[in-house]
Amino acid sequence: MLKVREIMTADPITLGPDQSLREAAERLAMHHISGAPVVTGDAVLGVLSLSDIVEFMANTPGVAEDEAAHVIEGDDDGSEAIAAFYSDAVAGDVADVVERMRNVDHRDWDVLSEHTVSEAMTHVVFSVPPDATVETAAEYMARGEIHRLLVLDAGRLIGIVSALDIAGAVADHRLSRHTYVFAPHDGPFAPGRP
């Protein structure tokens, strides 16, 4: 049976808990991966995925209440609010919007730089030992609805196995079981021959 150690990525890309989410997202994008373990020294603290970053962004307001310029109120269908936006733009507020777009350090344009990996990461670590079968890893991923498992040996991170690694093994027919049956014959190696 194919073992996790045979298909895992050894020495995976890792993230630190104090890195900004922007640095983490850039690192994931640079290596074309969708998630990475979060470690400090030899200790595995969790995992950060692109999904974690998106969820964090969706639940984090871009502008603090005290920084909100004003609220545009309108009727139920929002048409008055849209009209008010354009009226304000004509009145000269567009310059403020353009300036805010140029200033990416402004809170509502660069939330990722203001928050750390430890704020968005998943603290639950799903792992398997290196000698687990690939089938076991696949079952574990399916039950947990996750895309990657850390490979830990005596608590130390030695690799990561992803759903893509398993798909690659399936595509390469590495999970096929071969059963060889030999029929008795009269050749020189037949049972009972000297």
LOTOR-219783 format. One record per residue (C-alpha): residue in one letter; x, y, z; residue number from 1. Coordinates in steps of 0.1 Angstrom, whole numbers, plus 5000, padded with zeros to 4 digits. Layout:
N
A | X | Y | Z | NUM
...
This chain:
194
M | 5000 | 5000 | 5000 | 1
L | 5012 | 5035 | 4991 | 2
K | 5023 | 5055 | 5022 | 3
V | 5018 | 5092 | 5027 | 4
R | 5056 | 5097 | 5029 | 5
E | 5059 | 5085 | 4993 | 6
I | 5037 | 5114 | 4979 | 7
M | 5040 | 5142 | 5005 | 8
T | 5058 | 5174 | 5000 | 9
A | 5088 | 5173 | 5023 | 10
D | 5100 | 5205 | 5040 | 11
P | 5068 | 5225 | 5032 | 12
I | 5065 | 5262 | 5030 | 13
T | 5056 | 5276 | 5064 | 14
L | 5043 | 5308 | 5078 | 15
G | 5050 | 5326 | 5111 | 16
P | 5021 | 5337 | 5134 | 17
D | 5034 | 5373 | 5135 | 18
Q | 5036 | 5378 | 5097 | 19
S | 5010 | 5401 | 5083 | 20
L | 4982 | 5386 | 5063 | 21
R | 4995 | 5405 | 5032 | 22
E | 5029 | 5389 | 5036 | 23
A | 5013 | 5355 | 5040 | 24
A | 4990 | 5359 | 5010 | 25
E | 5020 | 5370 | 4989 | 26
R | 5040 | 5340 | 5000 | 27
L | 5012 | 5316 | 4992 | 28
A | 5007 | 5332 | 4958 | 29
M | 5044 | 5332 | 4950 | 30
H | 5046 | 5294 | 4957 | 31
H | 5012 | 5287 | 4940 | 32
I | 4998 | 5270 | 4971 | 33
S | 4965 | 5275 | 4988 | 34
G | 4976 | 5271 | 5024 | 35
A | 5005 | 5265 | 5047 | 36
P | 5013 | 5254 | 5083 | 37
V | 5019 | 5281 | 5108 | 38
V | 5049 | 5273 | 5130 | 39
T | 5071 | 5288 | 5157 | 40
G | 5104 | 5269 | 5159 | 41
D | 5094 | 5232 | 5159 | 42
A | 5059 | 5239 | 5172 | 43
V | 5030 | 5237 | 5148 | 44
L | 5004 | 5263 | 5158 | 45
G | 4978 | 5259 | 5130 | 46
V | 4972 | 5263 | 5093 | 47
L | 4964 | 5294 | 5073 | 48
S | 4946 | 5289 | 5040 | 49
L | 4934 | 5314 | 5014 | 50
S | 4899 | 5305 | 5026 | 51
D | 4908 | 5317 | 5061 | 52
I | 4921 | 5350 | 5047 | 53
V | 4889 | 5355 | 5026 | 54
E | 4867 | 5346 | 5056 | 55
F | 4887 | 5370 | 5078 | 56
M | 4884 | 5398 | 5053 | 57
A | 4846 | 5392 | 5050 | 58
N | 4842 | 5395 | 5087 | 59
T | 4866 | 5425 | 5092 | 60
P | 4852 | 5460 | 5086 | 61
G | 4875 | 5481 | 5063 | 62
V | 4868 | 5514 | 5080 | 63
A | 4865 | 5519 | 5118 | 64
E | 4832 | 5536 | 5128 | 65
D | 4850 | 5567 | 5140 | 66
E | 4866 | 5571 | 5106 | 67
A | 4835 | 5567 | 5085 | 68
A | 4829 | 5600 | 5067 | 69
H | 4791 | 5598 | 5065 | 70
V | 4763 | 5573 | 5058 | 71
I | 4743 | 5578 | 5027 | 72
E | 4707 | 5570 | 5034 | 73
G | 4681 | 5563 | 5007 | 74
D | 4649 | 5546 | 4999 | 75
D | 4644 | 5509 | 5001 | 76
D | 4657 | 5501 | 4966 | 77
G | 4689 | 5521 | 4971 | 78
S | 4684 | 5544 | 4942 | 79
E | 4685 | 5576 | 4963 | 80
A | 4718 | 5563 | 4979 | 81
I | 4733 | 5558 | 4945 | 82
A | 4721 | 5592 | 4933 | 83
A | 4735 | 5608 | 4965 | 84
F | 4769 | 5591 | 4958 | 85
Y | 4771 | 5606 | 4924 | 86
S | 4759 | 5640 | 4936 | 87
D | 4786 | 5640 | 4963 | 88
A | 4812 | 5630 | 4936 | 89
V | 4802 | 5660 | 4914 | 90
A | 4804 | 5682 | 4945 | 91
G | 4841 | 5674 | 4947 | 92
D | 4843 | 5643 | 4969 | 93
V | 4859 | 5623 | 4941 | 94
A | 4893 | 5639 | 4949 | 95
D | 4891 | 5623 | 4984 | 96
V | 4883 | 5589 | 4968 | 97
V | 4912 | 5591 | 4944 | 98
E | 4935 | 5601 | 4972 | 99
R | 4924 | 5572 | 4993 | 100
M | 4930 | 5548 | 4964 | 101
R | 4966 | 5562 | 4960 | 102
N | 4972 | 5557 | 4997 | 103
V | 4971 | 5519 | 5001 | 104
D | 4982 | 5522 | 5037 | 105
H | 4948 | 5537 | 5046 | 106
R | 4929 | 5513 | 5069 | 107
D | 4900 | 5505 | 5045 | 108
W | 4923 | 5498 | 5016 | 109
D | 4950 | 5476 | 5033 | 110
V | 4934 | 5456 | 5060 | 111
L | 4957 | 5426 | 5053 | 112
S | 4988 | 5446 | 5063 | 113
E | 4972 | 5455 | 5097 | 114
H | 4964 | 5420 | 5108 | 115
T | 4986 | 5389 | 5115 | 116
V | 4985 | 5353 | 5105 | 117
S | 4976 | 5343 | 5141 | 118
E | 4944 | 5363 | 5138 | 119
A | 4930 | 5344 | 5108 | 120
M | 4946 | 5310 | 5110 | 121
T | 4928 | 5278 | 5119 | 122
H | 4941 | 5266 | 5152 | 123
V | 4930 | 5230 | 5147 | 124
V | 4957 | 5209 | 5132 | 125
F | 4948 | 5179 | 5111 | 126
S | 4977 | 5155 | 5107 | 127
V | 4988 | 5120 | 5098 | 128
P | 5020 | 5101 | 5105 | 129
P | 5043 | 5095 | 5075 | 130
D | 5035 | 5057 | 5075 | 131
A | 4997 | 5062 | 5071 | 132
T | 4983 | 5049 | 5039 | 133
V | 4972 | 5073 | 5012 | 134
E | 4937 | 5058 | 5014 | 135
T | 4936 | 5067 | 5051 | 136
A | 4947 | 5102 | 5044 | 137
A | 4921 | 5106 | 5017 | 138
E | 4893 | 5093 | 5040 | 139
Y | 4904 | 5117 | 5067 | 140
M | 4903 | 5146 | 5043 | 141
A | 4869 | 5137 | 5030 | 142
R | 4854 | 5133 | 5065 | 143
G | 4870 | 5166 | 5077 | 144
E | 4862 | 5184 | 5044 | 145
I | 4898 | 5197 | 5043 | 146
H | 4923 | 5200 | 5015 | 147
R | 4956 | 5192 | 5032 | 148
L | 4970 | 5172 | 5061 | 149
L | 5002 | 5179 | 5079 | 150
V | 5026 | 5150 | 5082 | 151
L | 5040 | 5148 | 5117 | 152
D | 5067 | 5125 | 5130 | 153
A | 5068 | 5124 | 5168 | 154
G | 5052 | 5159 | 5167 | 155
R | 5077 | 5174 | 5143 | 156
L | 5065 | 5187 | 5109 | 157
I | 5082 | 5167 | 5081 | 158
G | 5058 | 5173 | 5053 | 159
I | 5023 | 5181 | 5040 | 160
V | 5000 | 5160 | 5018 | 161
S | 4973 | 5177 | 4998 | 162
A | 4943 | 5166 | 4979 | 163
L | 4962 | 5174 | 4948 | 164
D | 4990 | 5150 | 4958 | 165
I | 4964 | 5122 | 4962 | 166
A | 4948 | 5131 | 4929 | 167
G | 4983 | 5128 | 4913 | 168
A | 4989 | 5094 | 4928 | 169
V | 4955 | 5082 | 4915 | 170
A | 4962 | 5096 | 4880 | 171
D | 4995 | 5078 | 4880 | 172
H | 4978 | 5046 | 4890 | 173
R | 4999 | 5044 | 4922 | 174
L | 4970 | 5033 | 4943 | 175
S | 4961 | 5003 | 4922 | 176
R | 4965 | 4970 | 4940 | 177
H | 4980 | 4942 | 4919 | 178
T | 4972 | 4906 | 4926 | 179
Y | 4995 | 4881 | 4910 | 180
V | 4983 | 4846 | 4906 | 181
F | 5007 | 4819 | 4894 | 182
A | 4993 | 4787 | 4881 | 183
P | 5012 | 4755 | 4889 | 184
H | 5032 | 4742 | 4860 | 185
D | 5058 | 4716 | 4851 | 186
G | 5088 | 4740 | 4848 | 187
P | 5120 | 4738 | 4867 | 188
F | 5106 | 4758 | 4896 | 189
A | 5074 | 4738 | 4901 | 190
P | 5066 | 4729 | 4936 | 191
G | 5081 | 4695 | 4946 | 192
R | 5109 | 4696 | 4921 | 193
P | 5144 | 4693 | 4933 | 194
